[in-house]
Amino acid sequence: MILARLIPKNSDRYTRLNKTADIYSIFLEKHKILHLFSVWTVTMSGFVFNKGQIDRFSYWDWSEWEYGLIKIIFSSILFLFIQNKNFINVKLFNKNNYVLIKEFLFLVVYFFIGLANFNIFDLNIILISPYLFAVAGGLFLYRISVKYDSNAEKWGVDNWENKLYYFSVSFILLIISTYLGYIFDDPIISTVSMISLFFPAIVLLWPSHVRHILRSQFYPLFTFSMFVCVRAPWFLIILFILFFISRSINYLKYGIVYPSFGVDQEDILGDV
């Protein structure tokens, strides 16, 4: 990371900026800004699904970027408004199922925001089912909470309970998404799901380790985002801005490079 080279952690400049970064870090955590990666990606998946229905061979298309940007802005405002609201009667579900159902329903809403200019009456609803299975499968990857210990300077998992259940369900849902995407001739979601299903498989087959959880939570979403960018390349710019800002704030506040492509301490140091 260039910022880490320009402003080393033990320098006077880092100490000064560390205090300034505190207010931005609080905003980042309070409003769950990092969740926008998934909100934007799901919104844009609806947008590029629309393009795929119009032209199966749509590729690297810069047109209608302004409409896509409006959808992203609308989804962002909606996310910031509803993230702490309870629109489902929590008494009907236990806490874990309540959170999972709420997140899934809102992600479906974001998908349809991206799809909004498609004639809904001409849409075969079955065609979007691979995306819904992929989104549901992805959500199960985040049921295991990963936290960073600033004192020990490493990532850790507080509770491995239900690991087998969560990642087995995720694996099955991603297989279904892969199959349906192939049957419906959708190269985006079929490829994304096929690549992603190996991450829960590794968690299931290998001994429990935080690096497997980190990879399963980062790379499937990253893969999804990059394949969306194949049809809407301008989305790369939006993603880079959020990636750079959040990464810089986390470094200046906590001294970690996050989000990061590395998941072990050695990987993170190499990324720096």
N, C-alpha and C positions, 0 to 999 in steps of 0.2 A: 504494500500500500504506500503510495507516494507521500501521503500526509504523515504517515509514521516516520518516514525518512526525513521529512522537512521539520517535523516537530517531535523529537524523541520524547518518550515518557518522562524522563528525568530532567528535562530542560526547564528553564525558567519560563519560557514561552508556553510550554504545556501547562505549567502550574496556573498561569494567568487565564489561559483559555479554558481550563478545567472548571473554573468557577463560573465563567460565562456560559459554558455548555450546560450547566445544571438546569436552567430554565427550559432549554430546548429538550433536554432529556425527559423532564417531567411531562412536557406536552406530548412527547413521543409515546411515553408509557401510558399516560392517562387516557389518551384517545386511541390507543392501540394502532398507531399509524402503520406499523409493519404489516398489519392485516390487510392493508390496501393492496399488497402484492396479489393476494388471492382474490380480493374483490374485483380488481381491475382485470386480472387474467380471466376470471369467469365471465365478466361482462364482455370482454373482447372475444371470448370463445363464441358467444352468441352472435357477435358482429361478424366474425369470419365464417361461422356456420351459414349465415345468410349469404355471404359471398360464394360459398361453396355450392349452395343450392342454385344460385344464378349461373355460376360457371364452375364446373367441376375442376377445371384446370387453372383456377385463379391462383396467381403467384406473384409475390412482391409487388402488390398493388398499392400505390400511394394515393389513389383517388378516395374521395369521401372521408379523408382523415378528420375534417372538421366535424362531421357527424359522429365519428367514433370518439373524438375528444369530448363532445357534448355529453355523450353517454357515460364516459368515464367520470366527468365532473358530477353528473347527476347521481351516479352510483356512490361516489365519494360523499356527497352531501347526505344521501340517504343512510349510508353506513354510519357517519358521525352522529346522525340524529337518533338512530334506532339501536345502536350497539348496547346501550344500557337499559333499554326499555323491555318490559315484559309483555309481549303480545299473545302469549300462550299461557293458559292456566297451569302453573307449575304443579298444582296438586294432582293433575292427571298422570304425571310421570315422576320417576325418581330424578334426582338432580342431574346425573350423567346423561340420561336419555333426553331430558328436557333441553339441555344445552345442545346436544347433538341434533335433535329435531329442529330446534330454532335456527341453528347455523345452516342446516341443509335447506330449510325453507327460504331463508334470506338469500342464499347463494342461487337458488332457483330463480328468485326474483331478479337478481343481478343478471343472470343469463338472459332472461326475457327482456330486460332493459336493452341489452346488446342486440337482441333480435327484433326490437320494437318496430323497425321499418319494414319488416317482412309481413306480407299479407297473411294474417293469422288464420283466415278462413281457408287458405290454400295449403296450409302447413299440415303435413302428415305428422302428427304428434309422436308417432313411433320413432321417427328419424332422430329425435333429440334424446331418446332413451340412453344411447351410449354415453352421452355427456352427463346425464343424471347419475348413472352408475359410477362413472369416473369421479364425479364430485363427491358422492357418498363414500366411495372407497378411499378417496384422499382424506376426508374428514376423520376416518378411523385411525389414520396414521398419527393424528395429533392428540389422541386420547391419553397417551403417555406424556406427562409433563417433563420438560427438560429445563433446568435452571442453571445459571452461571454463578459459581461461588467466587466472589471477588477476592476473598482472603486466600483461598487455595488456588485461585487462578485456573480453574478448570470447570467443565460442564459436568452435571450430575443428574441422575434420575432419582426422585424421592420414593417412588412407588412403582414396582414392576407388576403389580397386581393386574390381572386380566390381559396381560400381554398376548397370550395365546389366542384369546377370543378376538381382541381388537384387530390384530394383524392377519388372522385367518379370514375374518370377514372382509377386510380390505383386499386381501389377495383374491378372494372369490369374486368380489364386485368388479375388480379390475379385469379379471379374466372374462367376465360377462361383457364388460364394456369393450374389450378387445374384439371379442367374437361378433358382437352386434355392429361395431364400427366396420369390421371387415365385410359383414353381410350387406350393410347399407352403403358400402363403397365410400366410406369417409376416411381418407388417408390421415387426417389430422388426429382425430381421437383414437383411431385404432392403433396408430404408432405410439402415441403418447401413453396409452394404457398398457401396451405391450412392454414398453421400456420400464414403466413405473412398477409393474407388478413384481419385478425382481427385488425391489427394496423391501417390501413386507416379507417376501420369501426368505431373504437373508436374515432378517430379524428372527424369523421362526426357526431357521435351521442352525444359525450360529449361536454360541453362548451369549447371554445378555451383556451388552456393552453399550454405553451411551453413544459411541460413534455411529453405531448402526441406526439408532433412533434419529440422530441428527441428520444423517444422510437421507433417511426415508422421509424426513420432514422438509428437506431442502430441495433435493434433486427432482422428485416428481413434479413439484410446482414449477421449478426452473425449466424442466423439459416442456411442460405444458405452455409456459410463457413463450419459449423460443419457437415452438411450432405454430403458435398463434401469430408470431411475428413473421413467419414465412409468407402469410397472406396479407398482413398489415405491418410492414416494416417500420412505419413511423412509431409504432408502439414501443419499439426498442428505446427511443429517446425518452419516453415517459418513464419507462422502467429504470433507465440509467439514472435519471434525476433522483428518483426516490431511493434507489440503491446507494448512490453517492452521498446523499444528505444523511440518511439514517446510519450509514457506515461511519461517516465522519463524526456525527454526534456521539455514537457509541464509543468511538476511539477516544475522543476528547474527554468524555465523562468517565468511562470505565477502563480505558486503556486496552480495549479488545477490538479486534477487527471483526465486526459483525454487522450485517450478514457476511458470510464468508464461504468460499468454496472449500476451504479446509475445515476439518472437524476435529482433528487431534491437535494437541498443543504444537507439535512439530509442524503440522500442516499450516496452522495459523501463523506461526513464526515465519514459515516459508512464504506465506501470502503477504506478510508485512514487508 
